[in-house]
Amino acid sequence: MRITQKGQVTIPQEIRDRFGFLPYTEVEFVAQGENVVLRKASTNRRGAALMRRLRGSAGAGMSTDDIMRLTRGDD
């Protein structure tokens, strides 16, 4: 494996699958002696970023109670 001019490497699919490195997963590099370890960042901001993107996107003009009645099937 080779580092590109931009400092990028490709994480092999087998490693991504095994350790759950999904797109937009925050990772960090940790120096351990003469080695460098790649691991998931201790704070996962992926969910927070998703919620920020979705916030306010429904816009159906319904209240939370109205939506809950629809999802529960209450009449």
PDB file of N, CA, C, O and CB in Angstrom:
ATOM      1  N   MET A   1       0.858  -1.160   0.000  1.00  0.00           N
ATOM      2  CA  MET A   1       0.000   0.000   0.000  1.00  0.00           C
ATOM      3  C   MET A   1       0.909   1.229   0.000  1.00  0.00           C
ATOM      4  O   MET A   1       1.976   1.241   0.613  1.00  0.00           O
ATOM      5  CB  MET A   1      -0.979  -0.006   1.229  1.00  0.00           C
ATOM      6  N   ARG A   2       0.458   2.239  -0.695  1.00  0.00           N
ATOM      7  CA  ARG A   2       1.270   3.444  -0.842  1.00  0.00           C
ATOM      8  C   ARG A   2       0.446   4.670  -0.453  1.00  0.00           C
ATOM      9  O   ARG A   2      -0.755   4.732  -0.713  1.00  0.00           O
ATOM     10  CB  ARG A   2       1.798   3.579  -2.295  1.00  0.00           C
ATOM     11  N   ILE A   3       1.103   5.638   0.169  1.00  0.00           N
ATOM     12  CA  ILE A   3       0.470   6.897   0.522  1.00  0.00           C
ATOM     13  C   ILE A   3       0.519   7.805  -0.703  1.00  0.00           C
ATOM     14  O   ILE A   3       1.567   7.943  -1.333  1.00  0.00           O
ATOM     15  CB  ILE A   3       1.170   7.565   1.756  1.00  0.00           C
ATOM     16  N   THR A   4      -0.613   8.423  -1.043  1.00  0.00           N
ATOM     17  CA  THR A   4      -0.660   9.320  -2.198  1.00  0.00           C
ATOM     18  C   THR A   4       0.034  10.645  -1.874  1.00  0.00           C
ATOM     19  O   THR A   4       0.418  10.894  -0.731  1.00  0.00           O
ATOM     20  CB  THR A   4      -2.123   9.572  -2.631  1.00  0.00           C
ATOM     21  N   GLN A   5       0.186  11.483  -2.893  1.00  0.00           N
ATOM     22  CA  GLN A   5       0.784  12.801  -2.686  1.00  0.00           C
ATOM     23  C   GLN A   5      -0.025  13.641  -1.717  1.00  0.00           C
ATOM     24  O   GLN A   5       0.524  14.515  -1.047  1.00  0.00           O
ATOM     25  CB  GLN A   5       0.919  13.531  -4.007  1.00  0.00           C
ATOM     26  N   LYS A   6      -1.311  13.390  -1.635  1.00  0.00           N
ATOM     27  CA  LYS A   6      -2.177  14.119  -0.710  1.00  0.00           C
ATOM     28  C   LYS A   6      -2.176  13.506   0.692  1.00  0.00           C
ATOM     29  O   LYS A   6      -2.886  13.992   1.573  1.00  0.00           O
ATOM     30  CB  LYS A   6      -3.597  14.157  -1.251  1.00  0.00           C
ATOM     31  N   GLY A   7      -1.394  12.452   0.912  1.00  0.00           N
ATOM     32  CA  GLY A   7      -1.337  11.811   2.218  1.00  0.00           C
ATOM     33  C   GLY A   7      -2.467  10.836   2.467  1.00  0.00           C
ATOM     34  O   GLY A   7      -2.781  10.533   3.619  1.00  0.00           O
ATOM     35  N   GLN A   8      -3.086  10.337   1.402  1.00  0.00           N
ATOM     36  CA  GLN A   8      -4.236   9.443   1.534  1.00  0.00           C
ATOM     37  C   GLN A   8      -3.829   7.988   1.335  1.00  0.00           C
ATOM     38  O   GLN A   8      -2.900   7.676   0.589  1.00  0.00           O
ATOM     39  CB  GLN A   8      -5.323   9.824   0.529  1.00  0.00           C
ATOM     40  N   VAL A   9      -4.547   7.113   2.019  1.00  0.00           N
ATOM     41  CA  VAL A   9      -4.421   5.671   1.809  1.00  0.00           C
ATOM     42  C   VAL A   9      -5.836   5.096   1.723  1.00  0.00           C
ATOM     43  O   VAL A   9      -6.793   5.708   2.195  1.00  0.00           O
ATOM     44  CB  VAL A   9      -3.586   4.983   2.967  1.00  0.00           C
ATOM     45  N   THR A  10      -5.953   3.938   1.128  1.00  0.00           N
ATOM     46  CA  THR A  10      -7.239   3.251   1.062  1.00  0.00           C
ATOM     47  C   THR A  10      -7.246   2.149   2.112  1.00  0.00           C
ATOM     48  O   THR A  10      -6.361   1.294   2.139  1.00  0.00           O
ATOM     49  CB  THR A  10      -7.502   2.669  -0.367  1.00  0.00           C
ATOM     50  N   ILE A  11      -8.253   2.181   2.972  1.00  0.00           N
ATOM     51  CA  ILE A  11      -8.399   1.123   3.969  1.00  0.00           C
ATOM     52  C   ILE A  11      -9.030  -0.065   3.255  1.00  0.00           C
ATOM     53  O   ILE A  11     -10.101   0.077   2.665  1.00  0.00           O
ATOM     54  CB  ILE A  11      -9.271   1.591   5.209  1.00  0.00           C
ATOM     55  N   PRO A  12      -8.393  -1.229   3.294  1.00  0.00           N
ATOM     56  CA  PRO A  12      -8.945  -2.390   2.588  1.00  0.00           C
ATOM     57  C   PRO A  12     -10.380  -2.711   3.032  1.00  0.00           C
ATOM     58  O   PRO A  12     -10.728  -2.562   4.203  1.00  0.00           O
ATOM     59  CB  PRO A  12      -8.050  -3.608   2.816  1.00  0.00           C
ATOM     60  N   GLN A  13     -11.192  -3.148   2.085  1.00  0.00           N
ATOM     61  CA  GLN A  13     -12.600  -3.446   2.356  1.00  0.00           C
ATOM     62  C   GLN A  13     -12.759  -4.436   3.504  1.00  0.00           C
ATOM     63  O   GLN A  13     -13.646  -4.267   4.342  1.00  0.00           O
ATOM     64  CB  GLN A  13     -13.272  -3.997   1.103  1.00  0.00           C
ATOM     65  N   GLU A  14     -11.926  -5.455   3.559  1.00  0.00           N
ATOM     66  CA  GLU A  14     -12.011  -6.459   4.631  1.00  0.00           C
ATOM     67  C   GLU A  14     -11.862  -5.802   6.006  1.00  0.00           C
ATOM     68  O   GLU A  14     -12.572  -6.161   6.945  1.00  0.00           O
ATOM     69  CB  GLU A  14     -10.924  -7.545   4.441  1.00  0.00           C
ATOM     70  N   ILE A  15     -10.954  -4.855   6.123  1.00  0.00           N
ATOM     71  CA  ILE A  15     -10.737  -4.156   7.394  1.00  0.00           C
ATOM     72  C   ILE A  15     -11.924  -3.245   7.697  1.00  0.00           C
ATOM     73  O   ILE A  15     -12.388  -3.190   8.836  1.00  0.00           O
ATOM     74  CB  ILE A  15      -9.422  -3.334   7.354  1.00  0.00           C
ATOM     75  N   ARG A  16     -12.417  -2.529   6.686  1.00  0.00           N
ATOM     76  CA  ARG A  16     -13.577  -1.653   6.894  1.00  0.00           C
ATOM     77  C   ARG A  16     -14.782  -2.456   7.359  1.00  0.00           C
ATOM     78  O   ARG A  16     -15.488  -2.050   8.282  1.00  0.00           O
ATOM     79  CB  ARG A  16     -13.919  -0.890   5.601  1.00  0.00           C
ATOM     80  N   ASP A  17     -15.016  -3.599   6.719  1.00  0.00           N
ATOM     81  CA  ASP A  17     -16.153  -4.450   7.099  1.00  0.00           C
ATOM     82  C   ASP A  17     -15.977  -5.004   8.505  1.00  0.00           C
ATOM     83  O   ASP A  17     -16.905  -4.966   9.313  1.00  0.00           O
ATOM     84  CB  ASP A  17     -16.320  -5.603   6.101  1.00  0.00           C
ATOM     85  N   ARG A  18     -14.806  -5.510   8.790  1.00  0.00           N
ATOM     86  CA  ARG A  18     -14.550  -6.160  10.082  1.00  0.00           C
ATOM     87  C   ARG A  18     -14.705  -5.200  11.247  1.00  0.00           C
ATOM     88  O   ARG A  18     -15.234  -5.577  12.292  1.00  0.00           O
ATOM     89  CB  ARG A  18     -13.157  -6.757  10.101  1.00  0.00           C
ATOM     90  N   PHE A  19     -14.248  -3.958  11.081  1.00  0.00           N
ATOM     91  CA  PHE A  19     -14.236  -3.016  12.181  1.00  0.00           C
ATOM     92  C   PHE A  19     -15.307  -1.926  12.079  1.00  0.00           C
ATOM     93  O   PHE A  19     -15.344  -1.015  12.907  1.00  0.00           O
ATOM     94  CB  PHE A  19     -12.895  -2.384  12.265  1.00  0.00           C
ATOM     95  N   GLY A  20     -16.172  -2.015  11.074  1.00  0.00           N
ATOM     96  CA  GLY A  20     -17.294  -1.097  10.972  1.00  0.00           C
ATOM     97  C   GLY A  20     -16.923   0.321  10.581  1.00  0.00           C
ATOM     98  O   GLY A  20     -17.556   1.277  11.030  1.00  0.00           O
ATOM     99  N   PHE A  21     -15.896   0.468   9.742  1.00  0.00           N
ATOM    100  CA  PHE A  21     -15.536   1.795   9.248  1.00  0.00           C
ATOM    101  C   PHE A  21     -16.459   2.142   8.083  1.00  0.00           C
ATOM    102  O   PHE A  21     -16.154   1.843   6.929  1.00  0.00           O
ATOM    103  CB  PHE A  21     -14.031   1.853   8.810  1.00  0.00           C
ATOM    104  N   LEU A  22     -17.582   2.769   8.393  1.00  0.00           N
ATOM    105  CA  LEU A  22     -18.558   3.177   7.387  1.00  0.00           C
ATOM    106  C   LEU A  22     -18.154   4.535   6.822  1.00  0.00           C
ATOM    107  O   LEU A  22     -17.317   5.222   7.407  1.00  0.00           O
ATOM    108  CB  LEU A  22     -19.992   3.233   7.990  1.00  0.00           C
ATOM    109  N   PRO A  23     -18.737   4.929   5.695  1.00  0.00           N
ATOM    110  CA  PRO A  23     -18.446   6.270   5.186  1.00  0.00           C
ATOM    111  C   PRO A  23     -18.743   7.325   6.252  1.00  0.00           C
ATOM    112  O   PRO A  23     -19.744   7.239   6.963  1.00  0.00           O
ATOM    113  CB  PRO A  23     -19.265   6.555   3.910  1.00  0.00           C
ATOM    114  N   TYR A  24     -17.880   8.295   6.350  1.00  0.00           N
ATOM    115  CA  TYR A  24     -17.969   9.422   7.287  1.00  0.00           C
ATOM    116  C   TYR A  24     -17.686   9.041   8.731  1.00  0.00           C
ATOM    117  O   TYR A  24     -17.926   9.842   9.634  1.00  0.00           O
ATOM    118  CB  TYR A  24     -19.330  10.039   7.205  1.00  0.00           C
ATOM    119  N   THR A  25     -17.179   7.828   8.969  1.00  0.00           N
ATOM    120  CA  THR A  25     -16.759   7.460  10.315  1.00  0.00           C
ATOM    121  C   THR A  25     -15.557   8.312  10.690  1.00  0.00           C
ATOM    122  O   THR A  25     -14.604   8.426   9.919  1.00  0.00           O
ATOM    123  CB  THR A  25     -16.422   5.938  10.411  1.00  0.00           C
ATOM    124  N   GLU A  26     -15.601   8.908  11.871  1.00  0.00           N
ATOM    125  CA  GLU A  26     -14.467   9.694  12.367  1.00  0.00           C
ATOM    126  C   GLU A  26     -13.402   8.718  12.872  1.00  0.00           C
ATOM    127  O   GLU A  26     -13.696   7.807  13.645  1.00  0.00           O
ATOM    128  CB  GLU A  26     -14.912  10.694  13.508  1.00  0.00           C
ATOM    129  N   VAL A  27     -12.172   8.923  12.427  1.00  0.00           N
ATOM    130  CA  VAL A  27     -11.064   8.072  12.857  1.00  0.00           C
ATOM    131  C   VAL A  27      -9.938   8.952  13.389  1.00  0.00           C
ATOM    132  O   VAL A  27      -9.898  10.160  13.159  1.00  0.00           O
ATOM    133  CB  VAL A  27     -10.559   7.176  11.687  1.00  0.00           C
ATOM    134  N   GLU A  28      -9.035   8.308  14.103  1.00  0.00           N
ATOM    135  CA  GLU A  28      -7.853   9.009  14.588  1.00  0.00           C
ATOM    136  C   GLU A  28      -6.650   8.091  14.470  1.00  0.00           C
ATOM    137  O   GLU A  28      -6.776   6.866  14.487  1.00  0.00           O
ATOM    138  CB  GLU A  28      -8.043   9.480  16.052  1.00  0.00           C
ATOM    139  N   PHE A  29      -5.496   8.698  14.350  1.00  0.00           N
ATOM    140  CA  PHE A  29      -4.244   7.963  14.291  1.00  0.00           C
ATOM    141  C   PHE A  29      -3.550   8.152  15.627  1.00  0.00           C
ATOM    142  O   PHE A  29      -3.419   9.276  16.114  1.00  0.00           O
ATOM    143  CB  PHE A  29      -3.342   8.442  13.098  1.00  0.00           C
ATOM    144  N   VAL A  30      -3.101   7.037  16.227  1.00  0.00           N
ATOM    145  CA  VAL A  30      -2.473   7.077  17.536  1.00  0.00           C
ATOM    146  C   VAL A  30      -1.080   6.469  17.420  1.00  0.00           C
ATOM    147  O   VAL A  30      -0.919   5.350  16.934  1.00  0.00           O
ATOM    148  CB  VAL A  30      -3.331   6.322  18.597  1.00  0.00           C
ATOM    149  N   ALA A  31      -0.076   7.218  17.870  1.00  0.00           N
ATOM    150  CA  ALA A  31       1.301   6.712  17.880  1.00  0.00           C
ATOM    151  C   ALA A  31       1.475   5.800  19.084  1.00  0.00           C
ATOM    152  O   ALA A  31       1.180   6.181  20.216  1.00  0.00           O
ATOM    153  CB  ALA A  31       2.339   7.881  17.915  1.00  0.00           C
ATOM    154  N   GLN A  32       1.963   4.576  18.820  1.00  0.00           N
ATOM    155  CA  GLN A  32       2.257   3.619  19.886  1.00  0.00           C
ATOM    156  C   GLN A  32       3.662   3.098  19.638  1.00  0.00           C
ATOM    157  O   GLN A  32       3.864   2.147  18.884  1.00  0.00           O
ATOM    158  CB  GLN A  32       1.202   2.443  19.931  1.00  0.00           C
ATOM    159  N   GLY A  33       4.621   3.730  20.279  1.00  0.00           N
ATOM    160  CA  GLY A  33       6.021   3.362  20.058  1.00  0.00           C
ATOM    161  C   GLY A  33       6.413   3.686  18.635  1.00  0.00           C
ATOM    162  O   GLY A  33       6.308   4.835  18.207  1.00  0.00           O
ATOM    163  N   GLU A  34       6.865   2.682  17.892  1.00  0.00           N
ATOM    164  CA  GLU A  34       7.268   2.853  16.498  1.00  0.00           C
ATOM    165  C   GLU A  34       6.118   2.598  15.525  1.00  0.00           C
ATOM    166  O   GLU A  34       6.305   2.650  14.310  1.00  0.00           O
ATOM    167  CB  GLU A  34       8.423   1.925  16.178  1.00  0.00           C
ATOM    168  N   ASN A  35       4.944   2.327  16.058  1.00  0.00           N
ATOM    169  CA  ASN A  35       3.785   2.011  15.222  1.00  0.00           C
ATOM    170  C   ASN A  35       2.731   3.103  15.291  1.00  0.00           C
ATOM    171  O   ASN A  35       2.702   3.909  16.221  1.00  0.00           O
ATOM    172  CB  ASN A  35       3.177   0.681  15.641  1.00  0.00           C
ATOM    173  N   VAL A  36       1.874   3.108  14.293  1.00  0.00           N
ATOM    174  CA  VAL A  36       0.728   4.005  14.268  1.00  0.00           C
ATOM    175  C   VAL A  36      -0.516   3.141  14.161  1.00  0.00           C
ATOM    176  O   VAL A  36      -0.584   2.233  13.333  1.00  0.00           O
ATOM    177  CB  VAL A  36       0.819   5.035  13.084  1.00  0.00           C
ATOM    178  N   VAL A  37      -1.500   3.429  15.006  1.00  0.00           N
ATOM    179  CA  VAL A  37      -2.742   2.660  15.037  1.00  0.00           C
ATOM    180  C   VAL A  37      -3.871   3.555  14.548  1.00  0.00           C
ATOM    181  O   VAL A  37      -4.004   4.699  14.983  1.00  0.00           O
ATOM    182  CB  VAL A  37      -3.039   2.112  16.471  1.00  0.00           C
ATOM    183  N   LEU A  38      -4.679   3.026  13.645  1.00  0.00           N
ATOM    184  CA  LEU A  38      -5.884   3.703  13.177  1.00  0.00           C
ATOM    185  C   LEU A  38      -7.045   3.155  13.982  1.00  0.00           C
ATOM    186  O   LEU A  38      -7.224   1.940  14.072  1.00  0.00           O
ATOM    187  CB  LEU A  38      -6.110   3.501  11.632  1.00  0.00           C
ATOM    188  N   ARG A  39      -7.833   4.042  14.568  1.00  0.00           N
ATOM    189  CA  ARG A  39      -8.998   3.585  15.332  1.00  0.00           C
ATOM    190  C   ARG A  39     -10.130   4.580  15.175  1.00  0.00           C
ATOM    191  O   ARG A  39      -9.927   5.728  14.782  1.00  0.00           O
ATOM    192  CB  ARG A  39      -8.647   3.398  16.828  1.00  0.00           C
ATOM    193  N   LYS A  40     -11.340   4.107  15.494  1.00  0.00           N
ATOM    194  CA  LYS A  40     -12.485   5.000  15.476  1.00  0.00           C
ATOM    195  C   LYS A  40     -12.262   6.067  16.529  1.00  0.00           C
ATOM    196  O   LYS A  40     -11.777   5.777  17.623  1.00  0.00           O
ATOM    197  CB  LYS A  40     -13.815   4.230  15.723  1.00  0.00           C
ATOM    198  N   ALA A  41     -12.616   7.300  16.203  1.00  0.00           N
ATOM    199  CA  ALA A  41     -12.469   8.396  17.152  1.00  0.00           C
ATOM    200  C   ALA A  41     -13.365   8.149  18.353  1.00  0.00           C
ATOM    201  O   ALA A  41     -14.429   7.543  18.229  1.00  0.00           O
ATOM    202  CB  ALA A  41     -12.805   9.751  16.490  1.00  0.00           C
ATOM    203  N   SER A  42     -12.936   8.614  19.503  1.00  0.00           N
ATOM    204  CA  SER A  42     -13.689   8.361  20.731  1.00  0.00           C
ATOM    205  C   SER A  42     -15.048   9.038  20.725  1.00  0.00           C
ATOM    206  O   SER A  42     -15.970   8.570  21.392  1.00  0.00           O
ATOM    207  CB  SER A  42     -12.898   8.826  21.929  1.00  0.00           C
ATOM    208  N   THR A  43     -15.192  10.126  19.989  1.00  0.00           N
ATOM    209  CA  THR A  43     -16.501  10.766  19.863  1.00  0.00           C
ATOM    210  C   THR A  43     -16.987  10.561  18.446  1.00  0.00           C
ATOM    211  O   THR A  43     -16.354  11.001  17.486  1.00  0.00           O
ATOM    212  CB  THR A  43     -16.438  12.286  20.221  1.00  0.00           C
ATOM    213  N   ASN A  44     -18.105   9.896  18.328  1.00  0.00           N
ATOM    214  CA  ASN A  44     -18.665   9.644  17.014  1.00  0.00           C
ATOM    215  C   ASN A  44     -19.607  10.780  16.643  1.00  0.00           C
ATOM    216  O   ASN A  44     -20.702  10.885  17.196  1.00  0.00           O
ATOM    217  CB  ASN A  44     -19.399   8.285  16.977  1.00  0.00           C
ATOM    218  N   ARG A  45     -19.195  11.620  15.724  1.00  0.00           N
ATOM    219  CA  ARG A  45     -19.992  12.776  15.323  1.00  0.00           C
ATOM    220  C   ARG A  45     -20.887  12.457  14.130  1.00  0.00           C
ATOM    221  O   ARG A  45     -21.647  13.313  13.678  1.00  0.00           O
ATOM    222  CB  ARG A  45     -19.082  13.950  14.989  1.00  0.00           C
ATOM    223  N   ARG A  46     -20.802  11.238  13.620  1.00  0.00           N
ATOM    224  CA  ARG A  46     -21.575  10.880  12.433  1.00  0.00           C
ATOM    225  C   ARG A  46     -23.071  11.029  12.675  1.00  0.00           C
ATOM    226  O   ARG A  46     -23.777  11.592  11.838  1.00  0.00           O
ATOM    227  CB  ARG A  46     -21.259   9.453  12.007  1.00  0.00           C
ATOM    228  N   GLY A  47     -23.566  10.530  13.813  1.00  0.00           N
ATOM    229  CA  GLY A  47     -24.984  10.626  14.133  1.00  0.00           C
ATOM    230  C   GLY A  47     -25.424  12.067  14.318  1.00  0.00           C
ATOM    231  O   GLY A  47     -26.499  12.462  13.867  1.00  0.00           O
ATOM    232  N   ALA A  48     -24.581  12.853  14.989  1.00  0.00           N
ATOM    233  CA  ALA A  48     -24.915  14.256  15.210  1.00  0.00           C
ATOM    234  C   ALA A  48     -24.979  15.006  13.884  1.00  0.00           C
ATOM    235  O   ALA A  48     -25.864  15.837  13.683  1.00  0.00           O
ATOM    236  CB  ALA A  48     -23.890  14.913  16.147  1.00  0.00           C
ATOM    237  N   ALA A  49     -24.053  14.720  12.985  1.00  0.00           N
ATOM    238  CA  ALA A  49     -24.051  15.383  11.675  1.00  0.00           C
ATOM    239  C   ALA A  49     -25.300  15.004  10.885  1.00  0.00           C
ATOM    240  O   ALA A  49     -25.898  15.848  10.218  1.00  0.00           O
ATOM    241  CB  ALA A  49     -22.779  15.011  10.876  1.00  0.00           C
ATOM    242  N   LEU A  50     -25.691  13.737  10.962  1.00  0.00           N
ATOM    243  CA  LEU A  50     -26.894  13.288  10.273  1.00  0.00           C
ATOM    244  C   LEU A  50     -28.129  14.012  10.818  1.00  0.00           C
ATOM    245  O   LEU A  50     -28.985  14.459  10.054  1.00  0.00           O
ATOM    246  CB  LEU A  50     -27.058  11.764  10.417  1.00  0.00           C
ATOM    247  N   MET A  51     -28.209  14.120  12.124  1.00  0.00           N
ATOM    248  CA  MET A  51     -29.355  14.796  12.729  1.00  0.00           C
ATOM    249  C   MET A  51     -29.401  16.274  12.337  1.00  0.00           C
ATOM    250  O   MET A  51     -30.482  16.815  12.103  1.00  0.00           O
ATOM    251  CB  MET A  51     -29.306  14.659  14.253  1.00  0.00           C
ATOM    252  N   ARG A  52     -28.241  16.933  12.264  1.00  0.00           N
ATOM    253  CA  ARG A  52     -28.209  18.339  11.848  1.00  0.00           C
ATOM    254  C   ARG A  52     -28.729  18.486  10.423  1.00  0.00           C
ATOM    255  O   ARG A  52     -29.458  19.430  10.116  1.00  0.00           O
ATOM    256  CB  ARG A  52     -26.777  18.905  11.953  1.00  0.00           C
ATOM    257  N   ARG A  53     -28.349  17.540   9.545  1.00  0.00           N
ATOM    258  CA  ARG A  53     -28.807  17.610   8.154  1.00  0.00           C
ATOM    259  C   ARG A  53     -30.308  17.380   8.050  1.00  0.00           C
ATOM    260  O   ARG A  53     -30.970  17.987   7.207  1.00  0.00           O
ATOM    261  CB  ARG A  53     -28.066  16.585   7.297  1.00  0.00           C
ATOM    262  N   LEU A  54     -30.853  16.509   8.897  1.00  0.00           N
ATOM    263  CA  LEU A  54     -32.274  16.168   8.815  1.00  0.00           C
ATOM    264  C   LEU A  54     -33.170  17.135   9.570  1.00  0.00           C
ATOM    265  O   LEU A  54     -34.356  17.246   9.261  1.00  0.00           O
ATOM    266  CB  LEU A  54     -32.494  14.784   9.339  1.00  0.00           C
ATOM    267  N   ARG A  55     -32.623  17.835  10.554  1.00  0.00           N
ATOM    268  CA  ARG A  55     -33.434  18.711  11.395  1.00  0.00           C
ATOM    269  C   ARG A  55     -34.199  19.728  10.542  1.00  0.00           C
ATOM    270  O   ARG A  55     -33.618  20.434   9.718  1.00  0.00           O
ATOM    271  CB  ARG A  55     -32.547  19.437  12.425  1.00  0.00           C
ATOM    272  N   GLY A  56     -35.491  19.783  10.758  1.00  0.00           N
ATOM    273  CA  GLY A  56     -36.325  20.745  10.061  1.00  0.00           C
ATOM    274  C   GLY A  56     -36.676  20.353   8.638  1.00  0.00           C
ATOM    275  O   GLY A  56     -37.237  21.168   7.905  1.00  0.00           O
ATOM    276  N   SER A  57     -36.367  19.141   8.225  1.00  0.00           N
ATOM    277  CA  SER A  57     -36.617  18.773   6.833  1.00  0.00           C
ATOM    278  C   SER A  57     -38.003  18.179   6.598  1.00  0.00           C
ATOM    279  O   SER A  57     -38.427  18.066   5.448  1.00  0.00           O
ATOM    280  CB  SER A  57     -35.578  17.795   6.380  1.00  0.00           C
ATOM    281  N   ALA A  58     -38.715  17.801   7.649  1.00  0.00           N
ATOM    282  CA  ALA A  58     -40.029  17.175   7.468  1.00  0.00           C
ATOM    283  C   ALA A  58     -41.020  18.177   6.901  1.00  0.00           C
ATOM    284  O   ALA A  58     -41.581  17.954   5.829  1.00  0.00           O
ATOM    285  CB  ALA A  58     -40.552  16.607   8.799  1.00  0.00           C
ATOM    286  N   GLY A  59     -41.240  19.264   7.598  1.00  0.00           N
ATOM    287  CA  GLY A  59     -42.075  20.339   7.100  1.00  0.00           C
ATOM    288  C   GLY A  59     -43.473  19.940   6.672  1.00  0.00           C
ATOM    289  O   GLY A  59     -44.044  20.589   5.795  1.00  0.00           O
ATOM    290  N   ALA A  60     -44.046  18.896   7.256  1.00  0.00           N
ATOM    291  CA  ALA A  60     -45.381  18.445   6.865  1.00  0.00           C
ATOM    292  C   ALA A  60     -46.476  19.271   7.521  1.00  0.00           C
ATOM    293  O   ALA A  60     -47.651  19.104   7.192  1.00  0.00           O
ATOM    294  CB  ALA A  60     -45.562  16.984   7.219  1.00  0.00           C
ATOM    295  N   GLY A  61     -46.114  20.160   8.445  1.00  0.00           N
ATOM    296  CA  GLY A  61     -47.118  20.969   9.116  1.00  0.00           C
ATOM    297  C   GLY A  61     -47.907  20.197  10.144  1.00  0.00           C
ATOM    298  O   GLY A  61     -48.984  20.628  10.555  1.00  0.00           O
ATOM    299  N   MET A  62     -47.386  19.059  10.564  1.00  0.00           N
ATOM    300  CA  MET A  62     -48.075  18.242  11.545  1.00  0.00           C
ATOM    301  C   MET A  62     -47.368  18.361  12.883  1.00  0.00           C
ATOM    302  O   MET A  62     -46.154  18.553  12.944  1.00  0.00           O
ATOM    303  CB  MET A  62     -48.144  16.773  11.092  1.00  0.00           C
ATOM    304  N   SER A  63     -48.143  18.245  13.954  1.00  0.00           N
ATOM    305  CA  SER A  63     -47.544  18.249  15.288  1.00  0.00           C
ATOM    306  C   SER A  63     -46.982  16.856  15.579  1.00  0.00           C
ATOM    307  O   SER A  63     -47.293  15.886  14.887  1.00  0.00           O
ATOM    308  CB  SER A  63     -48.591  18.670  16.376  1.00  0.00           C
ATOM    309  N   THR A  64     -46.166  16.782  16.598  1.00  0.00           N
ATOM    310  CA  THR A  64     -45.627  15.489  17.017  1.00  0.00           C
ATOM    311  C   THR A  64     -46.757  14.534  17.377  1.00  0.00           C
ATOM    312  O   THR A  64     -46.700  13.350  17.045  1.00  0.00           O
ATOM    313  CB  THR A  64     -44.671  15.660  18.212  1.00  0.00           C
ATOM    314  N   ASP A  65     -47.780  15.041  18.052  1.00  0.00           N
ATOM    315  CA  ASP A  65     -48.927  14.195  18.414  1.00  0.00           C
ATOM    316  C   ASP A  65     -49.632  13.651  17.171  1.00  0.00           C
ATOM    317  O   ASP A  65     -50.028  12.486  17.142  1.00  0.00           O
ATOM    318  CB  ASP A  65     -49.925  14.988  19.276  1.00  0.00           C
ATOM    319  N   ASP A  66     -49.790  14.487  16.147  1.00  0.00           N
ATOM    320  CA  ASP A  66     -50.413  14.036  14.897  1.00  0.00           C
ATOM    321  C   ASP A  66     -49.599  12.918  14.256  1.00  0.00           C
ATOM    322  O   ASP A  66     -50.148  11.913  13.805  1.00  0.00           O
ATOM    323  CB  ASP A  66     -50.561  15.211  13.912  1.00  0.00           C
ATOM    324  N   ILE A  67     -48.308  13.104  14.223  1.00  0.00           N
ATOM    325  CA  ILE A  67     -47.416  12.088  13.626  1.00  0.00           C
ATOM    326  C   ILE A  67     -47.484  10.793  14.409  1.00  0.00           C
ATOM    327  O   ILE A  67     -47.545   9.714  13.819  1.00  0.00           O
ATOM    328  CB  ILE A  67     -45.959  12.594  13.577  1.00  0.00           C
ATOM    329  N   MET A  68     -47.474  10.887  15.753  1.00  0.00           N
ATOM    330  CA  MET A  68     -47.539   9.694  16.585  1.00  0.00           C
ATOM    331  C   MET A  68     -48.848   8.957  16.382  1.00  0.00           C
ATOM    332  O   MET A  68     -48.864   7.726  16.364  1.00  0.00           O
ATOM    333  CB  MET A  68     -47.366  10.057  18.049  1.00  0.00           C
ATOM    334  N   ARG A  69     -49.957   9.690  16.226  1.00  0.00           N
ATOM    335  CA  ARG A  69     -51.249   9.036  15.968  1.00  0.00           C
ATOM    336  C   ARG A  69     -51.192   8.270  14.654  1.00  0.00           C
ATOM    337  O   ARG A  69     -51.704   7.154  14.566  1.00  0.00           O
ATOM    338  CB  ARG A  69     -52.399  10.075  15.934  1.00  0.00           C
ATOM    339  N   LEU A  70     -50.579   8.851  13.641  1.00  0.00           N
ATOM    340  CA  LEU A  70     -50.463   8.172  12.346  1.00  0.00           C
ATOM    341  C   LEU A  70     -49.613   6.919  12.430  1.00  0.00           C
ATOM    342  O   LEU A  70     -49.975   5.884  11.871  1.00  0.00           O
ATOM    343  CB  LEU A  70     -49.877   9.111  11.313  1.00  0.00           C
ATOM    344  N   THR A  71     -48.477   7.002  13.128  1.00  0.00           N
ATOM    345  CA  THR A  71     -47.587   5.841  13.206  1.00  0.00           C
ATOM    346  C   THR A  71     -48.155   4.734  14.080  1.00  0.00           C
ATOM    347  O   THR A  71     -47.860   3.558  13.866  1.00  0.00           O
ATOM    348  CB  THR A  71     -46.234   6.259  13.736  1.00  0.00           C
ATOM    349  N   ARG A  72     -48.966   5.103  15.064  1.00  0.00           N
ATOM    350  CA  ARG A  72     -49.572   4.099  15.953  1.00  0.00           C
ATOM    351  C   ARG A  72     -50.884   3.550  15.402  1.00  0.00           C
ATOM    352  O   ARG A  72     -51.371   2.509  15.844  1.00  0.00           O
ATOM    353  CB  ARG A  72     -49.814   4.701  17.329  1.00  0.00           C
ATOM    354  N   GLY A  73     -51.437   4.255  14.445  1.00  0.00           N
ATOM    355  CA  GLY A  73     -52.727   3.835  13.920  1.00  0.00           C
ATOM    356  C   GLY A  73     -53.896   4.269  14.765  1.00  0.00           C
ATOM    357  O   GLY A  73     -55.000   3.746  14.611  1.00  0.00           O
ATOM    358  N   ASP A  74     -53.670   5.240  15.678  1.00  0.00           N
ATOM    359  CA  ASP A  74     -54.765   5.757  16.507  1.00  0.00           C
ATOM    360  C   ASP A  74     -55.711   6.575  15.641  1.00  0.00           C
ATOM    361  O   ASP A  74     -55.284   7.311  14.751  1.00  0.00           O
ATOM    362  CB  ASP A  74     -54.220   6.619  17.682  1.00  0.00           C
ATOM    363  N   ASP A  75     -56.983   6.436  15.911  1.00  0.00           N
ATOM    364  CA  ASP A  75     -57.978   7.221  15.165  1.00  0.00           C
ATOM    365  C   ASP A  75     -58.492   8.372  15.970  1.00  0.00           C
ATOM    366  O   ASP A  75     -59.334   9.133  15.494  1.00  0.00           O
ATOM    367  CB  ASP A  75     -59.136   6.355  14.738  1.00  0.00           C
TER     368      ASP A  75
END
